[in-house]
Amino acid sequence: MSNDRNEPLLIKTEQAAKMLNVSASFLEKDRVHRRYGIPFVKIGRSVMYVKKDIEQYITRNYVCEPMPF
């Protein structure tokens, strides 16, 4: 699967981990315990992540301190 720019829509655990700057085992543990609620897709035994979901997860968890004036 790919989008208009020829980028994959579904990415592997290792690629999602790289985007989030975490280890693949972190994502594997999250799939079991659902502590952080990072969305994933399971197709048979394969686990994939929707690239857009990972980008949205990053945006939702963005923390920015207000600049003092």
ZIJOTA-V553899 format. One record per helix or strand of 2 or more residues. SS is the DSSP state (alpha for helix, beta for strand). FROM is the first residue (numbers start at 0). LEN is the number of residues. If there is no record, write none. Layout:
SS|FROM|LEN  SS|FROM|LEN
//
This chain:
beta|9|2  alpha|12|8  alpha|23|10  beta|40|3  beta|45|5  alpha|50|10
//
